[in-house]
């Protein structure tokens, strides 16, 4: 097998390392295992130094998911990287079949396994489920998860298929492809950087795949809970940045204008629940995005669009038409 480096980005996650690193070591015998520490302030490093078979890489400052992995992978030599969240339990034979598939399909830049819920093990997990998609307005969803509805796994998605994006919770990526694209966009800090990278891969003619025979179990929200206003800020800002980077001309203008309206509606939903901090996070996200436009424009690289966005609105399908599962979508 090619040289595979499993890289776990850690930030104050000692409890998850203690819980899940043993399964990674047990079921990843042919791989190098790295823990890249993102300037943790807990005792993660002290604990890691007491373990065997683990390579430790210290990142001098907390660079977030995007910058942290960019820094770490610039230091680690391998043919394939497996970017693994610290709160993921892996299973037997989770690595080798994916790498074999990528070796046999050289146009595949990135892969993910099926992501199941660690606490509800017969359900798909929010972060990626059985492979990610993007609608024409830039809203991400997955086979097995649309917005907050996660499906029970009854074998309905046990097929290896091409998808639009692979989850950063367990992200297999060809090292050459990662570095040729310049890695993740550091400006994102965290959230949606893997979707942006996959979009760039697709526009270069590469493929993204969910490999159904591999599965892992994800706790989710281990570093930043999904109800955290800072996460709301990052998700809204980064989504707009991603759209601006990858769409062009009249299509870009149309999508941004529609998103202004829909993000306003989203703010109203937060108001009805009293989540004023999230409302302010959405406002700040928009102004932060506007501030990035000059820089994004200077760095924008024209590519022949090859990525295929879902042509319907997932917001309309879910909230108006009541389509709660992937198989119900037109």
C-alpha positions in Angstrom: 0.0 0.0 0.0 1.1 3.6 -0.7 2.4 5.7 2.2 -0.6 6.9 4.2 -0.5 9.4 7.0 -3.5 9.7 9.3 -3.4 13.3 10.7 -5.5 14.3 13.7 -5.7 18.0 14.4 -6.1 18.5 18.1 -7.1 21.5 20.1 -7.7 20.9 23.8 -9.1 17.5 22.9 -7.3 15.2 25.3 -10.5 13.5 26.4 -11.2 12.5 22.8 -7.7 11.4 22.1 -7.8 9.2 25.2 -11.2 7.7 24.0 -10.6 7.3 20.3 -6.9 7.2 19.5 -6.7 3.5 20.6 -9.1 2.5 17.9 -7.1 4.4 15.3 -3.9 2.7 16.4 -5.7 -0.7 16.5 -7.2 -0.5 13.0 -4.6 1.5 11.1 -1.5 -0.7 11.4 -0.1 0.1 8.0 -0.3 3.9 8.4 1.7 6.6 10.1 -0.4 8.3 12.8 0.2 12.0 13.5 -1.3 14.3 16.0 -0.9 17.9 15.0 -1.5 20.1 18.1 -3.1 23.4 17.3 -1.5 25.3 20.3 -3.6 23.5 22.9 -3.8 24.8 26.5 -4.8 21.6 28.1 -2.4 18.7 28.9 -2.8 17.0 25.5 0.9 17.2 24.6 2.0 15.8 28.0 -0.4 12.8 27.5 0.6 12.2 23.9 4.3 12.0 24.9 3.4 9.1 27.1 2.0 7.1 24.2 3.9 4.9 21.7 3.6 4.9 17.9 2.3 8.5 17.6 4.1 11.3 15.8 3.5 14.7 17.4 3.7 17.9 15.5 3.4 21.2 17.4 1.7 24.1 15.6 2.9 27.4 17.2 -0.5 29.2 17.2 -4.1 28.1 16.8 -4.6 28.3 13.0 -8.0 26.8 12.9 -8.9 23.7 10.9 -7.8 25.2 7.5 -4.5 26.8 8.6 -3.7 24.0 11.1 -3.9 21.3 8.5 -2.1 23.4 5.8 0.7 23.9 8.3 0.8 20.2 9.4 0.6 18.7 5.9 3.4 20.9 4.7 5.6 19.1 7.2 4.3 15.5 6.6 5.4 13.5 3.6 3.0 10.8 2.3 1.2 9.7 -0.8 -2.2 10.0 0.9 -3.4 12.0 3.9 -6.4 11.0 6.0 -7.6 14.0 7.9 -9.4 12.7 11.0 -11.3 14.5 13.7 -10.2 13.6 17.2 -13.8 12.7 18.1 -14.1 9.8 15.6 -14.1 6.1 16.3 -12.8 4.1 13.4 -13.6 0.5 12.5 -11.8 -2.5 11.1 -10.7 -2.2 7.5 -11.6 1.5 7.3 -8.5 2.6 5.5 -7.1 0.0 3.0 -10.2 -0.4 0.8 -10.5 3.4 0.3 -6.8 3.7 -0.6 -7.1 0.8 -3.0 -10.1 2.4 -4.7 -8.2 5.7 -5.1 -5.2 3.8 -6.5 -7.5 2.2 -9.1 -9.2 5.5 -9.9 -6.5 8.1 -10.3 -9.0 10.9 -11.1 -10.4 10.6 -7.5 -8.9 13.5 -5.5 -10.7 12.9 -2.2 -12.9 10.3 -0.5 -14.9 9.9 2.6 -16.4 6.9 4.4 -19.9 6.7 5.7 -20.2 8.8 8.8 -22.4 7.4 11.5 -23.5 8.9 14.8 -21.4 7.7 17.7 -24.3 8.1 20.1 -27.1 6.8 17.8 -25.1 4.3 15.9 -27.8 3.3 13.5 -28.2 6.9 12.3 -26.1 9.0 10.0 -24.2 11.8 11.5 -24.6 15.5 10.7 -21.0 16.1 9.4 -21.1 14.4 6.0 -23.3 11.4 6.4 -23.0 9.3 3.2 -21.5 12.1 1.0 -22.1 15.7 0.5 -23.9 17.8 -2.2 -24.4 21.5 -2.8 -27.5 23.2 -4.3 -27.3 26.1 -6.8 -27.6 28.6 -3.9 -24.6 27.2 -2.1 -26.4 25.3 0.6 -24.7 22.0 1.6 -26.5 18.8 2.4 -25.8 15.1 2.4 -27.1 11.7 1.6 -28.6 10.9 4.9 -28.7 14.4 6.3 -30.6 17.5 5.2 -30.3 20.5 7.5 -31.0 19.1 11.0 -32.7 15.8 9.9 -30.4 12.8 10.1 -31.7 9.6 8.6 -31.7 6.1 10.1 -29.2 3.9 8.2 -31.2 1.0 6.7 -28.6 0.3 4.0 -30.3 2.8 1.6 -26.9 4.4 0.8 -24.7 1.4 0.7 -23.3 2.3 -2.7 -20.0 3.9 -3.6 -20.8 7.0 -5.6 -19.5 10.3 -6.8 -20.5 13.3 -4.6 -19.9 17.0 -4.6 -17.9 17.2 -1.3 -16.3 14.9 1.3 -16.5 15.7 4.9 -13.5 17.2 6.8 -14.4 14.9 9.7 -12.7 12.0 7.9 -11.2 13.3 4.7 -9.0 11.0 2.5 -7.1 13.1 0.0 -4.4 12.5 -2.5 -1.3 14.4 -1.3 -0.3 15.7 -4.7 -3.8 17.0 -5.4 -4.0 18.7 -2.1 -0.7 20.6 -2.6 -1.4 21.4 -6.2 -4.5 23.2 -5.2 -2.7 25.0 -2.4 -4.6 23.1 0.3 -7.4 24.7 2.2 -8.1 28.4 2.1 -6.6 29.8 5.3 -9.1 32.7 5.4 -11.9 30.3 6.2 -10.2 29.3 9.6 -12.8 26.6 10.1 -16.0 25.3 8.5 -16.7 24.7 4.7 -13.0 24.8 3.8 -13.3 21.1 2.6 -16.4 22.0 0.4 -14.4 24.9 -1.1 -11.4 22.6 -1.8 -13.7 19.8 -3.3 -15.3 22.4 -5.5 -11.9 23.4 -6.8 -11.0 19.8 -7.3 -14.2 19.2 -9.4 -13.5 22.3 -11.5 -10.2 20.7 -12.4 -11.9 17.6 -13.6 -11.2 15.5 -10.5 -13.8 13.3 -8.7 -15.0 13.2 -5.1 -16.3 9.9 -3.8 -18.1 8.5 -0.8 -16.8 5.0 -0.3 -19.6 3.1 1.3 -17.7 0.0 2.5 -15.8 2.0 5.0 -17.6 3.5 8.0 -16.6 5.5 11.1 -18.6 6.9 14.1 -18.4 10.6 14.9 -19.4 12.4 18.1 -19.7 15.8 16.5 -19.3 19.3 18.0 -16.2 18.2 19.9 -14.3 21.5 19.3 -17.2 24.0 18.6 -20.8 23.1 19.4 -23.2 23.6 16.5 -25.3 26.1 18.5 -22.2 28.3 19.2 -22.7 31.9 17.7 -19.1 31.8 16.5 -19.8 28.7 14.5 -22.9 30.5 13.0 -20.6 33.4 12.0 -18.0 31.1 10.4 -20.6 29.1 8.5 -22.4 32.1 7.0 -19.3 34.1 6.2 -17.4 31.1 4.7 -20.4 30.0 2.7 -20.6 33.4 1.0 -16.8 33.5 0.5 -17.0 30.0 -1.1 -19.8 31.1 -3.5 -17.9 34.2 -4.5 -14.7 32.2 -5.2 -16.4 29.6 -7.4 -19.2 31.3 -9.2 -19.0 34.0 -11.9 -20.8 36.8 -13.6 -24.6 37.0 -13.6 -25.0 33.7 -11.8 -22.8 34.9 -8.9 -24.8 38.2 -8.6 -28.1 36.3 -8.7 -27.1 33.9 -6.0 -25.6 36.6 -3.7 -28.9 38.6 -4.0 -31.0 35.6 -3.2 -28.8 34.7 -0.3 -29.2 38.2 1.2 -33.0 37.5 1.4 -32.7 33.9 2.7 -30.1 34.9 5.3 -32.5 37.6 6.5 -35.2 35.0 6.8 -32.8 32.8 8.7 -32.1 35.6 11.1 -35.9 35.9 11.7 -36.0 32.2 12.7 -33.2 32.9 15.2 -35.2 35.9 16.6 -38.2 33.7 17.2 -36.1 31.4 19.4 -34.5 34.3 21.3 -31.0 33.5 19.8 -30.0 37.1 19.4 -26.3 36.3 19.4 -26.8 34.2 16.3 -28.7 37.0 14.6 -25.7 39.3 15.3 -23.4 36.6 14.1 -25.2 36.5 10.7 -25.0 40.3 10.4 -21.3 40.3 11.2 -20.7 37.4 8.8 -22.1 39.5 5.9 -20.0 42.5 6.7 -16.9 40.4 7.1 -17.6 38.8 3.7 -18.1 42.3 2.1 -14.7 43.3 3.6 -13.1 40.2 1.9 -14.5 41.0 -1.6 -11.5 43.1 -2.8 -9.1 40.4 -1.8 -11.2 37.6 -3.1 -11.5 39.4 -6.4 -7.7 39.8 -6.8 -7.1 36.2 -6.0 -9.9 34.7 -8.1 -8.7 32.2 -10.7 -11.0 31.6 -13.6 -11.7 27.9 -14.3 -14.1 26.2 -16.7 -16.9 25.3 -14.3 -17.3 21.5 -14.3 -18.8 21.0 -10.8 -22.5 20.2 -11.0 -24.7 21.9 -8.4 -28.1 20.6 -7.5 -30.4 22.6 -9.7 -33.2 22.9 -7.1 -33.3 24.9 -3.8 -32.7 22.6 -0.9 -34.3 25.3 1.3 -37.5 25.2 -0.7 -37.5 21.4 -0.9 -37.0 21.0 2.9 -38.9 23.8 4.5 -41.8 24.3 2.0 -42.2 21.0 0.2 -41.4 18.9 3.3 -38.7 16.7 1.7 -36.8 15.6 4.7 -34.7 12.8 3.3 -32.3 12.6 0.4 -34.3 9.9 -1.5 -37.3 12.2 -1.5 -35.6 15.0 -3.4 -36.5 15.5 -7.1 
